[in-house]
Amino acid sequence: MSPHKLILSALIASTIFHAPAFSADTSQIVASGQQEVIPIADFFRMPSLTKAQLSPDGKRIAMLAEGAAKRHVLAVMDVSDLKPRILAQFTNVDISSFHWVNSQRLVYSVSNYQLDKDESNRGPGLWAIDADGSNQRQLILRGWKESGSMQRVLEWNHRFVSSAGDAYPDDIFVYKVQYHNDSSRAPTNDLLRLNTRTGTQVLIPRPGEALGWLLDQNKFPRLVSVSENGRSVTYLLNTDGSKKKLFDEALFQDDGLRAEFFDQHGKLYVSKLKNHDLRELYSFDTETLQTSAEPVIAFDGYDYNGDVLISRKDGEWLGLQYETDAPGALWFNPELKKIQETIDQLLPGKSNLLSPSRDLDVILIYSGADNDPGSFHIYHPSSKKITTVGQLQPWIDPARMAYRDPVRITARDGLSLPAYLTLPRGQKKQLPMVVLIHGGPNLRGEYWHWDPQAQFLASRGYAVLQVDFRGSKGYGQKHESLGWKQWGLTMQDDITDATRWAIQQGIADPQRICLAGASYGGYATLMGLIKEPELYRCGIAWAAVTDIDLRYSVTWSDSNDYVEKFFLPLKVGDRIKDAAQFKATSPLQNAARLRQPLLYAHGAEDLRVPMIHGTKFRDAVTQHNQQVEWVSYPNEGHGWQRLENNIDFWTRVEKFLKNHIQKP
């Protein structure tokens, strides 16, 4: 069946594998006190393996793994023997990402997981190297203070986009991000084709100030979106140099057409909202500028969010990996469909994501679950044999981890709230509970996957409730837009309603509930304590936004006039028109009303939510509340990178919860 004739609706991942994953296994339930408590470090250590990727020809696997001095290195192994050898490493930074340029060459970037004070002012850089370790070359510098005098090394403001395909096998595409003196203008993304062996570059012509590009299956730049008077205008680029306008959308409005990919025949696929709500996938006719009458793919209750897999051999659209309540895959290729079924039988109760080689003769598998950080395997269809490549966190025993059930909760106005409930193994009723609130807030916060914070709390006997309140992405335009300008209002009510649902279900002891979260989740923690003092016994907040107005008056790493002109007024509020609301829903302005015990932490080098949010609120709340524990971490940004800081913080959390909600 051709993809453009297939319509899928109500395709929920639970029909694929949730039943075995969530079924009770009483033989594995451990009674309290029968086993040693799992060390905090086990939950928050960096994984020993973070990424693996098959070369296009299926002969090698590249991976990121922990090496000497706890730094992550780039390693490669032959599929024939699976013996890893280090390809690239540094003593002062970690290799954080990589991509195959072709079957013999890779590019990689770096970060510093042991954050240094000046690390936030440095980019990822880019290097290229052959799979045998030869011909290494730096392509992009890391920081704006570094000299660009090195021959054919690009400045720090360049970013990897994609390999350039068979026509230019040693080339990649990179963005040159140009920031303007007028910060109300969006940054321009020039597209360059860069040779990874010589450093030579070719600038791709653009019709205006480019916001983004889309390549077709031959790696030809076919679409470009440009900024025009506060709007995003998308053009189709033809091989003869001509262009054609396809879409014209308002910036930061999420209800328009969104180009997704081209198939092997050059047909464009776009996503759009159905009935102004759920985003679905359609084919798009670039001549008539019309979408197909019916969607190609649709999910019941979830936006289209597919990761399309295209054959490296002939450009065939092989299938789609997606996430609804859990990850899943849809295969158009019948051979891969059978392979998926076989692997799911061999690795039951897991989310098994496949990455096939060019000829489909070797398959790399990532297999993970809610109670399992995951592992990589190699599968040979000819022999139907699976061989384990490595585990992400081999020290984690899934038999001792908790299950995460997806649930739907009805808010007071009838809105369906997606949520995940993590319960301690063998315990279901009248539990002390932590309501763990995601940051953002305009993103999908919760997934069916290994969550170290939720697992740590469940291991200590706490139920953990995580809800994608209104304003969260992924569940339709209605769900998201109902949260616009609702900080501390209906967004907060959703968290309250989810908490009351857990009480009504008999899951949570109403006298033993604590709020917790970081960033926006920290804001909602503070506001929840202020608005619902009888519902929540205590709160834990870190990297928290403590005053909405500070979002405008203090420089943030992602803040400029462009964001303030278009994004913030739409989704957060207008600083002048909504000043009264900002004050009413400001934890800082209402600090005197927060009287419950509070654990509050901030990173001294936080550029996303600057430290002033923490110190101002600390000074205000401690004037009226003597039950506040404050901690700041030097050389930490927006969250904790260093293991010693994670251990310190979560040790404090463990003691704090034990003192306030562990016992009835």
Phi, psi and omega in degrees: 000132180285144186302324187285358177251002184260126177244123179242127174228156180054038179267097186251137187295338182297334178289346183268312186210005183291327185304309178291331182290326186258000181290146181287138176236089188295340180290341183258354181289129183253120178294150182301129176092353182277340178231156178295147178294136180292128181299145179303321183301329182297328180282328192245006172294147173297138177302146178285342177221125185245336182202143173220145183212135181278140174293156182304325181275358177076012184266341183225158171236125171261149184206158171256125184219157179286128180244213181295151178056028177061022177265143180276135185242164172263122180236161179219147176220150174280138179298332183293328182234345178054037176257111185285146172224142182288130181260321180207145179199159177227156178270341186243355177218168178253143170282123192249342179202159177205164178211144173283127173279315172208189186289350181244356187218145181229161167237152180212157179234171184230164172210179178234101181288345174254076194308127172261164188301322183265007185292329181294346180263017183235146178269183183279343184063184176199136177231156174236148181204147174284157183294344176265006177092000182264169173056047176282143182208134173279133183251325183225136176287166183264323188228156181288347177274348180284150180284137177263019184282345178299137186298123175056040170248123185284156179289169189300336187273031174247145182224140177297141177242305187192160166292163186261001173087183186295332181293330179225075192297336179262006185257158172227164170258140176227152170270140163255111184271115182253119178266143186258153175298325174275100187286357174281351176268140179293146174302145178264133179252093173288142179255125179238144169261123190240128176277124186282352179260324184252340184082000178291152186221151178231125179277129178276124181300144179229149182275358181184199179282101190288133172267325181188165184229159173226128179265150173274186185290344174267009181065030173266132178294109186254334180231144172220135174256131182238155179271123178223104175055049177079012179235157176253115182249127184253130181244143169272128181257125180265160183294339179274005178094352179281168181220161179216130180288130179250309184232154175219104189236152174286139178298140177066006170270127188262014187257007183264185176290145179228116179293133184250306182190165170254142175271186185292343179264004181085007179283135180271138174244137181230160171247147177209168181277136173263126182054037177060030182223266187287137178276129182231163183263132179228156167277156186227128178270113183285351175274310182271348183061034180242146173274163175299153183295325181241153179290150172286315181219134177218148179240138180283111177089000182223147173289151170299132181212040190285150170251104188282135176253123182245137178296133177284351184272307184228012177076012180295140174282104187281319184174192188218130170255138190217176174218120171251249173284345176202164180292149177204179181220145175235121184249129172272332178283119185297327180294316179290328176299317178293320178299317179300316180298319179295315181294321178296330175285325180285329180236071186288154177072016182238160166270111185251105183259127188257140172234103185275154172285174184302320183260009179062021181267348176224135181236126171267132183243131162258124182237119181212175181202179179296328181256013184218117179300337172114168180207161177251142181223157172249134179234132177252109182304328183295323181255350184056038182252133176254132176235131180284130176272316180175158177257145179293313180225080187297344180279352178272128177261107182304332181295341179257000181267161183270158173270151179244108181270128170286133179226161174239131183240137180267121178286170184299334179262011177094353181293136177278124183252113175291141181207164175234135181243121179248120182246145174302144183301128177082005181233138186223334192234148174051049183263151165296141188228142172249123173269107187261118192253130183282159178274195180119267358270352187276066175204167172282123186266328191240141182219161173274089180202176176295124179235106186297325180293312179296320181293321178299312182296319179295325179294339178264007174098011183256137166289145180234123178245127180231123187238138172269083180300167177303145188102339177284146179273164171103351185238022179106156181296324180298313182300320181287310187291336176295345178264356180293133181061029184240024174301125178078000182247246184293332174300319179289323179298325179299320179294319176299314182296322178295320178297315180294327176299316181296326176292314181297328179283354181080008181284313186258136169287117185299343180266001186223063181235133181233141175268149177204147176173165180240154178061238174299325177299327174291319175302311182294330174297312181295317180293325178296319177296324181286316185280329186234063185296337180274344185269324187247129182281329185199175181212150177229118182230140175216147183053037191276141166286124183247353178203123183296322182297329177296337177299334181263326189267345180246135182293127175250160181295334181251020185250134171204177183299329180297314178295316182292331182283322188247317189276306187298316179299328182283315191253340179247312179145165179270128186300326181272306185295326185254023184300321181294320178294319179302319181291319182293332182249029178260118173303323181297314181288341182244023185300330182294341181273351181269109185242355181280162175301140184220130169255123189226129185222154180209148175271132185295336182254024181290116177262341178285311173236094188303155186304335182300331175300318182289312185291321179297315181290320177304312182295325182284316186285328182286349174291336185236353186223116181267007181253038181250126174253117183250138175215137174237147182242114175293154179059029172236145180257231185273077188113172189257125176263318186285137181297319182297327177286322175298317179296316179298312184295311184285339169294318175298318179300314181301315180293319181298312181293322179299321181288332192247331183222000185292316183259145178299000000 
